[in-house]
Amino acid sequence: MTEQVLRPGLAARVIFFVLAVALLAMSVVSLFFNPVLGVIGVLIFGFATFNASFRLWHPHSYATELTDHGFRVYNALGRLVHDVAWAEIAHLTVFNGNGLRGPGSSLFLAWRCEPRRPGHGRQPWARGGRNAMGEEIDGALPSSYLGIDRMLTLFKQRAGAARASDADRSRPVIDVPLERF
């Protein structure tokens, strides 16, 4: 197995960047007609443009690195949020996250570790919590990358292989029925 780096789709990142820049430009123009609303727009869409720039050009922004040992998940600024070993994964499930179609419009892969290891951050995918089905999770991927079915299969295979090679552990093999989704 070699290291594999997954990044969010380029189309969504470009759309977010173009919209942020266009709205920032309109806010700058509105400074001349209504300074109060123009300043508010510049602040809001300036932040959105800054965030969109990181998402588009930073190599670790919302990236997930898959290795032989486990996987690492990064946030928007490229900081490490999760570093999970394959052998620590006890359960795989899905998490409803926000997509371009609105809040809760995308499904992302989520996990629970044994021992429990929630991540750090303000977003639910980073700090863990409960998904829409009421299952406790320690974290979720920030993007579906390859699609939820392929990601569930990929993570199930790698976690199962790590479990099989670790004969000292007595935990059951992960069983996630895909037809449930």
C-alpha positions in Angstrom: 0.0 0.0 0.0 1.3 3.4 -0.8 0.3 6.8 0.6 -2.7 8.3 -1.1 -3.9 11.9 -0.8 -7.5 12.7 -1.4 -8.7 16.2 -2.0 -12.2 17.7 -2.5 -13.4 18.1 -6.1 -11.9 21.0 -8.0 -15.3 22.1 -9.5 -16.8 22.9 -6.0 -13.7 24.7 -4.9 -13.6 26.8 -8.1 -17.3 27.7 -7.8 -16.9 28.8 -4.2 -13.8 30.9 -5.1 -15.5 32.6 -8.1 -18.7 33.4 -6.1 -16.7 34.8 -3.2 -14.6 37.0 -5.5 -17.6 38.2 -7.4 -19.5 39.1 -4.2 -16.4 40.9 -2.8 -16.1 43.0 -6.0 -19.8 44.0 -5.7 -19.2 44.9 -2.0 -16.2 47.1 -3.0 -18.4 48.9 -5.6 -21.2 49.3 -3.0 -18.8 51.2 -0.7 -19.3 54.2 -2.9 -23.1 54.1 -2.8 -23.8 52.9 0.8 -20.6 52.8 2.9 -22.1 51.0 5.9 -23.5 48.0 3.9 -20.4 48.1 1.7 -18.1 47.7 4.7 -20.2 44.8 6.0 -20.1 43.2 2.6 -16.3 43.7 2.3 -15.7 42.1 5.7 -18.0 39.1 5.1 -17.0 38.4 1.5 -13.3 39.3 2.2 -13.3 36.5 4.7 -15.1 34.2 2.2 -12.5 35.0 -0.5 -9.6 34.3 2.0 -11.2 31.0 2.9 -11.9 30.1 -0.8 -8.3 30.9 -1.7 -7.0 28.5 1.0 -9.5 25.8 -0.2 -8.3 26.2 -3.8 -4.5 26.6 -3.5 -3.3 25.2 -0.2 -2.2 21.5 -0.7 -3.5 20.3 2.6 -6.8 22.2 2.8 -9.5 19.6 3.5 -7.2 16.9 2.4 -7.1 13.3 3.7 -3.9 11.3 3.6 -4.3 7.5 3.6 -1.2 5.5 4.7 -0.5 1.9 5.7 -0.8 2.9 9.3 -3.9 5.0 9.2 -5.2 8.3 7.9 -4.8 12.0 8.6 -7.5 14.6 8.0 -6.7 18.3 7.6 -9.0 21.4 8.1 -9.4 24.4 5.7 -6.2 26.0 6.8 -4.2 22.8 6.3 -3.8 22.0 10.0 -4.0 18.4 11.2 -7.4 17.6 12.8 -7.5 13.8 12.9 -4.6 11.2 13.0 -6.3 7.8 13.2 -4.8 4.3 13.0 -6.7 1.7 11.0 -6.7 -0.7 13.9 -8.4 1.9 16.2 -11.6 2.1 14.0 -14.5 0.4 15.7 -17.4 1.6 13.6 -17.9 3.3 10.2 -21.1 5.2 9.4 -22.2 8.4 7.5 -22.5 12.0 8.5 -24.8 14.6 6.9 -22.7 17.6 6.0 -23.2 20.8 4.1 -22.8 20.9 0.4 -23.4 23.3 -2.5 -27.1 22.3 -2.5 -27.5 23.5 1.1 -27.2 22.3 4.7 -27.2 18.6 5.2 -27.2 17.9 1.5 -24.0 15.7 1.4 -23.1 12.4 3.0 -19.6 12.1 4.4 -17.8 9.1 6.0 -17.7 9.1 9.8 -16.0 6.8 12.3 -15.8 5.9 15.9 -12.6 4.7 17.5 -11.8 2.4 20.4 -10.6 4.0 22.6 -12.7 7.1 21.8 -10.6 9.9 20.1 -12.7 12.9 19.1 -10.8 15.6 17.2 -10.4 19.3 17.9 -12.3 22.1 16.2 -15.7 23.9 16.1 -17.2 21.9 13.2 -19.1 18.7 14.0 -17.0 16.7 11.4 -13.9 17.7 13.4 -15.0 17.3 17.0 -17.3 14.4 16.7 -20.7 14.0 18.3 -23.8 12.3 16.9 -24.9 11.8 13.3 -28.5 12.0 12.1 -29.1 8.4 13.0 -28.1 9.0 16.6 -24.8 7.1 16.4 -21.8 8.5 18.4 -18.9 9.5 16.1 -15.4 10.7 16.8 -15.0 12.5 13.5 -15.9 12.6 9.8 -14.2 13.3 6.5 -14.7 16.9 5.3 -15.5 15.8 1.8 -17.0 12.7 0.2 -14.0 12.6 -2.2 -14.8 9.4 -4.2 -18.4 9.1 -3.2 -19.8 7.6 0.0 -20.1 4.0 -1.3 -16.5 3.9 -2.5 -15.2 5.6 0.6 -17.0 3.2 2.9 -15.7 0.2 1.0 -12.1 1.6 0.9 -12.1 2.4 4.7 -13.7 -0.9 5.5 -11.1 -2.8 3.5 -8.1 -1.0 5.1 -9.5 -1.2 8.6 -10.3 -4.9 8.1 -6.8 -5.6 6.8 -5.3 -3.8 9.8 -7.5 -5.7 12.2 -6.6 -9.1 10.5 -2.9 -8.4 10.8 -3.3 -7.4 14.4 -4.0 -10.8 16.0 -3.8 -9.5 19.6 -7.0 -7.5 19.3 -10.2 -9.3 20.1 -12.6 -6.8 18.7 -15.0 -7.9 15.9 -14.4 -7.0 12.3 -16.3 -3.9 11.1 -19.6 -4.7 9.4 -21.3 -1.8 7.7 -24.2 -2.8 5.4 -24.1 -0.5 2.4 -27.8 -1.1 1.5 -28.7 0.9 4.7 -27.8 4.1 2.9 
